[in-house]
Amino acid sequence: MGCFILGLDGDTPEVFDEVLRFVRQSGLYEVQVTFLTPFPGTPLYHRLKAEGRILRDRAWDLCTLFDINLQPRQMSVAELQSGFMGLVKELYSAEETATRRRNFKRRYRTQRRQTPRSELATAA
C-alpha cells in the first residue's frame, strides 16, 4: 500500500502526474492520497500559522485529511484541490484499480511459483 500526502512545501502542480506515474510504475496494490493536515496544537500548525498560511484558525472540522486548511507554498489552493480531484478520479477509476489488482495477482503468482514449498510452509 502506498500513502501519499499532497500539499507539502516542495509540491508543485506537477506532483499529481508524478504520483500517478510512480503508482503505475511501482506496482502498488492499494493507494491512498490525502492532504497535508495541520492539526491545531502541532508544530506544523504553529509553523504554518506563524507564516500566515493557515486558512481557518482552529478549524477541527477541516482535520479530515481530505479538506484543505493551509495555503500551499508553490501552488494555489484551487490548484491543489483540482489536482487532487483529478488524481483521485484517475487512481480510483475502474480501469486503474483493475490494472493494479491484475498486476499484483500476476506478481504474487510468479513469486509463489518461484518460492520452494518448504519456505511456504515455514512462512505460514
C-alpha positions as CSV (number, residue, x, y, z in Angstrom):
1,M,0.0,0.0,0.0
2,G,1.2,3.5,-0.8
3,C,0.0,6.6,1.1
4,F,0.7,10.0,-0.4
5,I,0.3,13.3,1.3
6,L,-0.2,16.2,-1.0
7,G,0.3,19.9,-0.3
8,L,3.8,19.6,1.1
9,D,6.0,22.7,0.8
10,G,8.0,21.1,-2.0
11,D,4.9,20.1,-4.0
12,T,4.2,21.9,-7.3
13,P,1.3,21.4,-9.7
14,E,3.4,18.6,-11.3
15,V,3.2,16.5,-8.2
16,F,-0.1,14.9,-9.3
17,D,1.3,13.5,-12.5
18,E,4.4,12.4,-10.6
19,V,2.3,10.4,-8.0
20,L,0.3,8.8,-10.8
21,R,3.4,7.8,-12.7
22,F,5.0,6.4,-9.5
23,V,1.9,4.4,-8.6
24,R,1.8,2.9,-12.1
25,Q,5.5,2.0,-12.2
26,S,5.8,0.8,-8.6
27,G,3.2,-1.9,-8.8
28,L,1.4,-0.8,-5.7
29,Y,-1.8,-2.8,-5.0
30,E,-3.6,-0.1,-2.9
31,V,-3.2,3.6,-2.8
32,Q,-4.4,6.4,-0.5
33,V,-3.9,10.1,-1.2
34,T,-4.6,12.8,1.4
35,F,-3.9,16.5,2.0
36,L,-1.3,17.7,4.4
37,T,-3.3,18.5,7.5
38,P,-2.1,20.9,10.1
39,F,-3.8,19.7,13.3
40,P,-4.2,22.5,15.8
41,G,-1.5,22.4,18.5
42,T,1.1,20.6,16.4
43,P,4.5,22.0,15.4
44,L,3.3,22.0,11.8
45,Y,0.2,24.1,12.7
46,H,2.3,26.6,14.7
47,R,4.8,27.0,11.9
48,L,2.1,27.5,9.2
49,K,0.2,29.9,11.5
50,A,3.4,31.9,12.0
51,E,3.9,32.0,8.2
52,G,0.3,33.2,7.8
53,R,-0.7,30.1,5.8
54,I,-3.5,28.7,8.0
55,L,-6.8,29.4,6.2
56,R,-9.1,29.0,9.3
57,D,-7.8,29.1,12.8
58,R,-8.5,26.0,14.9
59,A,-10.8,24.5,12.3
60,W,-11.1,21.0,13.6
61,D,-13.9,20.3,11.1
62,L,-11.2,20.6,8.4
63,C,-9.0,18.0,10.0
64,T,-10.3,15.1,7.9
65,L,-7.2,14.7,5.7
66,F,-9.5,15.4,2.7
67,D,-10.1,19.1,3.4
68,I,-7.6,21.9,2.8
69,N,-6.8,24.3,5.7
70,L,-3.4,25.7,4.5
71,Q,-2.1,27.9,1.7
72,P,0.3,25.7,-0.2
73,R,3.8,27.2,-0.8
74,Q,4.1,26.5,-4.6
75,M,0.5,26.4,-5.9
76,S,-2.8,27.9,-5.2
77,V,-5.5,26.2,-3.0
78,A,-7.6,25.8,-6.2
79,E,-4.7,24.1,-8.0
80,L,-4.2,21.7,-5.0
81,Q,-7.9,20.9,-4.9
82,S,-8.3,20.4,-8.7
83,G,-5.1,18.4,-9.0
84,F,-6.1,16.2,-6.1
85,M,-9.6,15.6,-7.6
86,G,-8.1,14.7,-11.0
87,L,-5.6,12.4,-9.4
88,V,-8.3,10.7,-7.3
89,K,-10.5,10.2,-10.3
90,E,-7.6,8.6,-12.2
91,L,-6.3,6.5,-9.4
92,Y,-9.6,5.1,-8.3
93,S,-11.1,4.6,-11.8
94,A,-12.4,1.1,-12.5
95,E,-9.6,0.7,-15.2
96,E,-6.7,1.8,-12.9
97,T,-8.0,-0.3,-10.0
98,A,-8.4,-3.4,-12.1
99,T,-4.9,-2.9,-13.6
100,R,-3.3,-2.6,-10.2
101,R,-5.1,-5.7,-8.9
102,R,-4.3,-7.7,-12.0
103,N,-0.6,-6.8,-11.9
104,F,-0.5,-7.6,-8.2
105,K,-2.0,-11.0,-8.7
106,R,0.4,-11.7,-11.5
107,R,3.4,-10.8,-9.4
108,Y,2.1,-12.8,-6.4
109,R,1.5,-15.9,-8.6
110,T,5.0,-15.6,-10.1
111,Q,6.6,-15.2,-6.7
112,R,4.7,-18.1,-5.3
113,R,5.8,-20.4,-8.1
114,Q,9.4,-19.4,-7.6
115,T,9.3,-20.0,-3.8
116,P,10.1,-23.6,-2.7
117,R,7.3,-25.4,-0.9
118,S,9.5,-25.8,2.2
119,E,9.7,-22.0,2.5
120,L,6.0,-21.5,2.0
121,A,5.3,-24.0,4.9
122,T,7.5,-22.2,7.3
123,A,6.2,-18.8,6.4
124,A,2.7,-19.7,7.4
